[in-house]
Every structure is written in structure tokens, then in C-alpha cells.
């Protein structure tokens, strides 16, 4: 039976939870990345790249076998060699692995930053995708509270330079040192055990392995119990209090506003001291735009030496959604309309000269010569150059930004 050659070949659709970007949102996305790259250089953070794929154990050990990310959301598969591989769901674990396996301890304290795609199988929603993108900044090998403060100042400046700091609040908490955390954890377990019959199923599952996570439960059934749980302040050692005081003093000195949120927690045992989130009400219920904390036990959990570290991550899509329409100027510097094909050589020389001088320039040299000027005028640019011939004499007409028209005139005269 012959195939019907007229039958239309079905076009594969994009994978659910992924996105294609063009135009305005792609420009916003690029603006966020460009601003991040510029600001991270101001703070001396080195650019780092780590693989998109890692052995599954990297994330299972770092995120915890019982977390939703590991148990429900990771894209894991066996490769042809039979090794379990995972598409990275976050940056920190891969950077910690690289720190150990490449011997980067020799560079400690090491300040690094990166950005790129991450992958989690979860329900897509506003600003959250299955392939999403994050900015990431980490300090490895420093136990100084000044590292925490600098990271937060870095984040604050990034948000300000993106023009989205208004309406965004830095919320801050301390998880204490190991002794503080252990004492607090024991008190929380005792509190939640006394209310075991009133907890939701998810919180009951967390009680044995991850009791701190009950504090940020969104289940209404859990909220009265979580709200009445003891705060960490009663269990902080003098050293932990001094550490948190040094972080907040650093923020105050840098004029970074912050609010205490004693219920802000990180469930895994390797987290210590500072935990923080920059939150907004402009993105609905999912209001965190940047978050992180100190994870002094992570590198040891991955088989490395005891190493202090702190870092943060921010969703690029979410930041891009907050960028105002008037923040990004996507106009070209120049657009050239060639109104006479006999002047194409001059136009091409002008095009090359302007681009070589660092000016973004486009040329309109196709279609009817009579319509090229109007076509060029529709292209967003700060200045327009028309090159043609009138009564046998070549001409150049310019309009737009006065400083740029002077530059164009000088460039053409020099050709």
C-alpha cells in the first residue's frame, strides 16, 4: 500500500514546561544575564562552568533522598554504560563536586558565579518551568560572616541595577552553628511529637528525617502547630549569635535593608548560620526571586574535607518578569537606507566602519529603492542614515540623535 504523499507530516511540539524565546522576553532575559555578569565582576567573582549532567549521587547526597526534588522531580536515567545520570536540578551540588574533584581548595576562599539551564519535573506555573534558568553565586572555603554579608550586598546591588528592587524585601534568619541547630531540632521534634495526631501526612513523613521542613509547611492543617513551635533564638550559642550579628552589621554598614524571619529554614543538616530570601508580592504566591544560605556541611557530605561555604541562586525568568518595559533600550545605534544601488559600496563601507567602532548598525539595501527609507524608519534605531544619488550627485541625509549623526558624518568623511 503506497503512502499518501499529500498527508501532512505532524510537527513535533515543544516539551511541556519548556519555552522558546524571541523578542521582548528574550531581550529581558539577556538583560538580566548581562547585568549579572557586569555586577559579579565588580565583586571579584570568577566565572565558572560545570556540566549539565552529573552522577545522580551528586544530587541525592546533597539534596537528600527524602526531598521532593530527589524523589519526584529529578530527570535521571541510566546511560549506555549503566551509570545513573541526572540533569542538574540546581548548581550548588555540582560546584561543590567540582571543588573537590579538581582540587580547587588551593584557591580558597574561592568566589565563583555562573548561570544556565536547570531541570526539574514539576507542574509548570507562572515563572516556573521544567527547563528553567538561574543565576548562581557561591563562596567556598570561607567561614567569615563577611562572606555572607558580601553575597547579600552583591544580590541587593544586582536587583537595584536591574531596576526591580522596589517591592522586594530581604528576609533573613540564622540557623545557628551545629550545636544550636541540634538543640533546636530536638526541641522541634519534641513539639511536633506532642501534636503528631494533628499533623498532615507530608509533615508526618518529614518528622523523622526533616522536621525543620514542617515549619514552612503550606498545609493549613499544619500552620497552628508550626506557628507555635519554638524559635531558634532560645538555642543559639554565643558564637552563633556573634556570627549573625556580624552579618547584619555588614548589611547595615552597606545600607542594605533587611527583615528578620525567624521561620525561614533550610531542612538539610548541612545548612548552618545564615538563611535568606529576597521576596516580592508581584509574582503571586511564588514570591521568592533570590534565595540561599550557608551550607558548611555540604562538601563534607560529598566526600570532601570539612569546608565552609555560602551561596545564592535566582531564577532568570522570574527576574525578567519583574524588569520594567522602559529599562531595556533595544534600539540599534544606526540604520542605513541605501536609496541608490550605485551607492552600495559607500553604504557597505560605512556599515563596516560603524560596526568596527562599536556601534550597532543595520542596513536596508533590498527591495524597491523608493521604499527603503520608509522601511528603515520603522526599525528602532537612535539615528538613520540615508545614502543615495540626486541629480547625479551622491548625498547622505541623517536624522536622530545629534551626537550619533556627528559620528556618522565624521565616519563617512573619513572613508
N, C-alpha and C positions, 0 to 999 in steps of 0.2 A: 504494500500500500504506500503510495507516494505521499510525501509531506506537502501540506498546503503552504506554498511559498508566500502566499499573501497573509498568512497568520502573523500577527504582531508578536514580536519577541518581548516577553514581560521584562520590565526594567526592575532590577533589584532595588529595594528601598533601603534607606539608612537604618542601621541597627537602632532599636528603641533605646532612648537615653543618650544618643549621640547627637551632634549638631554640625551643620555646615554654616560657615560664617562668611559674609560678604558685606561690604559697605559699612554702614554706620556702626553696627555692633563689632565688626572686625576692627574698625578704627579705634573703638573704645578699648577693646581687648589689647591691641597693640600699645595704646597709650598707657595702660596700666603697667604692662611689661617694661616699656621704655622708661617710665618714671621709676619703677623699682630698680632697674639696672643703674640708673643715674644715682639714686639715693644710696644704694648699697655700696657704691664706690666711695661716697662721702664718709662712710663709716668703716672703710677698710675691710669689707667682706669680700673674700675671694670667690670667684665664680667656680662652681663645682658641677660636674655631670656624673650621674650614677645611672645604672641600667634600668630600663623599663621592666625587665623581668629579673626576678631573684628566686633562689631556692625558697620553697614555701616555708621552711623552718625559720627564715629571717623574720617573717611577719607573725608566724604562730608563736614564736618565743617572745617577740617584743610586744605584740598586741594582746596576747593571752588567748589560750584555746577557747575560753568560755565567752569571749566578747562576740557581739553580733557581727563585727567586721570579719573575724576569722571563721565563725561558724555559719554565717549566712551570706556574706557579701563579697568575698574574695573570688576573683576569677583565677582558679587554679586548675592545672591539667598536668598529665604526665607527658613528658617529651618523648622523643623516639628512643632515648637512652634509658627510659624508665624512671627518670628523676622528676619529682613533683616540683613544678614551676608555677609561680604566681605573678600575675601582672600587678605591679606595685599599687597598693591602695593608699599609700602615704609615703612621704620622703624620709622621715627621720630614721626609720629602721635601716633602710638601705645606706644612708650616710654613715650610720653607726657601724654597719658591717664593713663599709669601705675604709673607715678609720682604723679598724682592727686589721683587716687583711692587707692593707697597703702600708702598714707601719707609720701612719700619719701622726702617731703620738709624738714623734720627734719635732713636729711643728706646733705642739700645744703651747699656749691656747690657740686653737685654730678657729677662725671666724669664716664661715662659708655661707653662700647663698645660691639658690637655684630656682628654676621654675620649669613647668612642663605638665604633661598629662598624667593623670592617675585614674584608677579604675575600681569601681565598686558596683556590685549588682544590688541596687536598691530601687525603690519606687521613684521614678523621675518626678520632680516638682520644681517650682519656681526657683531658678538659680542653682539647681542641683541636678547633675546628670550622671549617667553611668560611666562615661568618659568625661572627666572634668579636669580642670587645670588649677594649679596652685602656685603661689609664690612661697618660698621657704627660706628661713634664715636660722642658722644654728651657731652656737659657740661650744666647742668641745675642748675639754681639758682645763676649764676654769671653774673654781669653786667660789669665786668672788661675787658678792651681791652686786657689784658694779657691772658685771656682765649682764645680769638680769635687767638692771636699770637701763643700760645702753640699748639692749634689744628693744625695750619698750619705747625708748625715745626714738629709735630708728623707726619703729612701727608708727608712732604718732606723727613723725615728720612725713612719712610716706602718705598717710591718709590726708594730711594737710596739703601736701603738694598735688595730690590727686583732686583736691577741692571737695572732699567728701567728709571732712572731719566734723562738720556741724551735724548735730543729731546723733553722733557716735560717741559712746561712753566707754572708757576703760574701766572694767571691773576687775578687782584684784583680791587674791586671797593667799594665805600661806597654808601649806600642808605640813609645815614643821620638818624637823630632821627625823631620822629613823626612830629615835626614842619617842618623840612627840607623836608621830604617826601611829606607832604600835600601841601606845597607851590610848589614843583616841579611838583607834579601830576596836580595841577590846571594849571600850565603853559603848560604842555604837552597836556592836554585836549584842551586848547585854540589853541595851534599849530595845533593839528590834526583836530579840528573842521574846521579850516580855509582851510584844504585840504580834507575835507570829500569826495568830489566827486572823488578824485584820489586814495582813499584807496581801498584795496581788501575787499572782503566780510568778510573774517575772522577778519580783523582789524576793520572793522565797527562794528562787533559784540563785539569786545573787548573794543571799545572806551568808552562805558558807564560803564562797570564793571571792566575792567582790562587794562587800557590804557598803563601801563608800558610795557605790553607784545608786543605792537606794535614795540617797539624799537628793539626787537630781531627777528622780522618777517623775514622769509626766502623768502618771495614772492618778486620777482624783482620789482613788481609794487609799493611796499611799501618802498623800500630801499631809494630812494631820499628824501622822506618825513621824514623817521625815522632818516636819517643821518643829516638832517638839524634841527632836534629838539634840544631844549636847553639841555645842560648838567646840572647835579645836582649841580655842584660846585658853581654856582651862587646863590644857595638857601640854602647852608649849614649854620647852626648856628655855633657859635664859639665852642659850646660843641661838635657838630658833627665833626668839623674839628680837635679838640683836640683828640677825640676818634680814628679817622682814623690815625692821626699822631702817636699815641701810638702803634697802631697795626703795622704800617710799621716800626717804630723804633725797635720794638721787633723782627721783621723779619730780619732787618739789623744787629742787635746785634747777632742773631743766624746764620748769614751768609746764609740766605735763599734768593735766587734771586726771584724777582717778577717784573711784569709789570702792569701798570695801564691800565684798560679797562673801560673807562667811559660809555660804552654802555652795560656793564654787569648788568643785572637787575634780580629781582625776582618780579613777578607780584602781589603776595598776600600782603594784607595790614599789616599782622603781621610781615613781614620781616623788619629789621632795620639794620643800620650800615653796617657791613662787608658782602660782597658777593664775592665769589671766585670760580675759576675753574682751575684745572690743565689740560692743553690741549696738544694734540700732533697731528702731521700730519701723524702719522704712522698707523692710523686706518681709513683713508678716511675721508669722510665728518663728520661722527660722532666722533669727536675728543676729547671729554671730557672723562678723565679717573677717575677724582675725583672732586667732587664739593660740595658746601654747603654755609652756611651763618648764620647770626644771626637772630633768629626768636623770638624776645622778646614778641610778642603778641599772640603766638600760644596757650600756656597753658590757658591763659585767654579766648581765643575763644572756648576752650573745657570745659569751666565752672570752671576752677581753678582760683587761685589768680594770680594777675599780677606777672609774673616770667620771668626774663631774661634767655635766653638760646642761644646756638650756637652749630652747628654740621656740619658733612660732611658725605658723603657716596661715595663708589667707587664700580664699577662693578667688581666682581671677574673674570668673563670670560674675560673681556677686559684687565685686568691686566695680566692675564695668557697668553693672546695672545702676550703680549709685552716681556715676560720673554725669555731671550736668551737660546739657546739649551744647552750651556755649564754651565749654572748657577746651574742646579739641578744635583746632583750626586745621582742616584737611585740605585747604586750598593749595594749589601749586603756586610757585612764585611767578612763573611766566607761562603764557600760552602764545604760540606764534601762529598767525594765519598767513599762509602763502597765497596771495591773491593773483600771482602770475607765475606759471611754471618756469618761466625764464629766470626767475629769481630763486629757484630752489637751492642752487648751490650756496648762495649767500645765507639763505634761511638755515640750511643744514650746518654751515659753519657757525652761525650764531647760536644754534641749538647746542652744538658740542661745546662752544666756549662757555656758555652759561652753566651747563651741567658741570664742566670741569672746575668752575669757580664755586660749585656747591649749591647752585640754585636749581630747585625742582622745576623742570620745564617740559612742556609737551608741544607738539606741532600738529597743525591741521593742514594737510597738503594733498588730500584726496577729495574726489567729488567735484562738483561744479565750482570753479574759482570764484564765481559771484556769491556763492553761499558759504564760503569758508569763514569769512569774518563773523557772520551770524552764528555759525556752528561753534567757532572758537569762543565767542562771547558767552556761550551757555556753559562752558567749562569753568568751574570755580577756580579762579586764579587772582593773585594780587595785582597783576599787570598784564596787559595784552599788547602784543607787537604785531602790526600788520606790515608785511613786506610785499611790494608789488611794483608795477610799472604804470606810469601815467604819461601820455603823450611822448612815449619813447624814453622817459627818464625814470630811473628807479627811485622808489621812495620807501620810507619807513614811518609809520604812524604809531604812536604809543599812547596808552591811556592807563590810568590806575594809580597805584602807589607812586608818589613823586620820587622817593628815593630809589625805587627799583627802576623807574623809567630813566633816571640819570645813569644808573648802572648799565642798562641795556644800550643806551646811546653811546656810552664810552666803549662798551664791548664791540659794538658794530663798527665804530670809527677805527678801532684798533685792528680790525680784520684786513 
